[in-house]
Amino acid sequence: MADRIRATLPGVEVCIGCHEEAVTDSPEEEKIRGYDGGGEEIPWQRLYRVPRHVFFSHRRHVHVARVECTTCHGDMGSLTRPPPRPLKKIAMKACLACHRDRGAPIDCVSCHR
């Protein structure tokens, strides 16, 4: 339900889906397997903040609309360590353009509460 209130950070089970076996030789990638093996969640450093009045659901965007992560977050998969700041800025203008391109609702109440 938290994902219906605000954008959330992925759990280790999402990351381990691609990183169960080594993809790179990065120690950062090895940390993912360590968290998974230890039953711990990844202590993420938040890069994005969505205003409290904005409704956002990763499920609706990723699973239902099939929007690729790189569309909003940039090519995070090519990095060998966590970025110090977002690769792409998420702004209302970009969200509206994407909604228009995909025929998704652009009425205010779809995203603003």
C-alpha positions in Angstrom: 0.0 0.0 0.0 3.0 2.4 0.6 3.5 2.4 -3.2 0.0 3.9 -3.6 0.9 6.8 -1.3 4.4 7.7 -2.6 7.1 6.4 -4.9 9.0 3.7 -3.0 12.5 2.2 -3.2 12.9 -1.3 -4.6 13.3 -4.2 -2.2 16.3 -6.5 -2.5 14.1 -9.1 -4.2 13.7 -6.8 -7.2 17.5 -6.2 -7.5 18.5 -9.8 -7.0 16.3 -10.7 -10.0 19.1 -9.4 -12.2 22.1 -9.6 -9.8 21.8 -13.1 -8.4 24.8 -14.0 -10.5 27.6 -11.5 -11.1 27.0 -9.1 -14.0 30.0 -6.9 -13.3 33.1 -7.1 -11.0 31.8 -4.1 -9.0 31.9 -4.5 -5.2 28.6 -2.5 -5.2 26.9 -5.4 -7.0 28.4 -7.9 -4.6 26.7 -5.9 -1.8 23.3 -6.7 -3.3 23.9 -10.4 -3.0 25.2 -9.8 0.6 22.0 -8.1 1.6 19.9 -10.8 -0.1 21.9 -13.6 1.7 21.6 -11.8 5.0 17.9 -11.2 4.7 18.4 -7.5 4.9 17.0 -4.6 2.8 19.3 -2.3 0.9 20.0 0.9 2.9 19.2 3.2 -0.1 20.3 6.8 -0.4 17.3 8.6 -1.7 18.0 10.4 -5.0 14.4 11.5 -5.9 11.8 13.2 -3.8 8.2 13.4 -5.0 6.1 16.2 -3.4 3.7 14.9 -0.8 0.7 16.1 -2.8 1.8 14.0 -5.8 0.4 10.5 -6.2 2.8 8.1 -7.9 2.8 4.3 -8.2 5.7 2.4 -9.6 3.4 -0.6 -10.0 1.1 1.5 -12.3 4.0 2.8 -14.4 6.3 -0.3 -14.5 3.9 -3.3 -14.4 0.7 -1.9 -15.9 2.0 0.7 -18.5 5.3 -1.2 -19.1 7.4 2.0 -18.8 11.1 1.0 -18.7 13.1 2.2 -15.6 15.5 4.0 -17.9 12.7 6.3 -19.2 12.6 8.2 -15.9 15.9 7.2 -14.2 18.4 7.1 -17.0 20.8 4.2 -17.7 21.4 3.2 -14.1 22.3 -0.3 -15.3 25.5 0.9 -16.9 26.8 2.3 -13.6 29.3 0.5 -11.4 28.5 2.5 -8.3 25.5 4.4 -7.0 25.2 7.9 -8.5 25.6 10.9 -6.1 22.6 12.6 -7.9 19.9 11.7 -10.3 20.9 10.9 -13.9 17.7 12.5 -15.1 15.6 15.2 -13.5 12.0 14.1 -13.0 9.8 17.1 -13.7 6.1 17.6 -14.3 6.8 18.8 -17.9 8.5 15.5 -18.7 5.7 13.5 -17.0 3.0 15.3 -19.0 4.9 14.8 -22.3 5.2 11.0 -21.5 1.5 10.8 -20.6 0.5 12.5 -23.8 2.8 10.3 -25.9 1.2 7.2 -24.3 -2.4 8.4 -24.2 -2.4 8.3 -20.4 -4.6 10.7 -18.4 -3.3 14.3 -18.0 -6.1 15.6 -15.8 -4.8 17.1 -12.5 -6.5 14.7 -10.2 -4.8 11.7 -11.7 -1.5 12.7 -10.0 -2.3 15.5 -7.6 -4.1 14.9 -4.3 
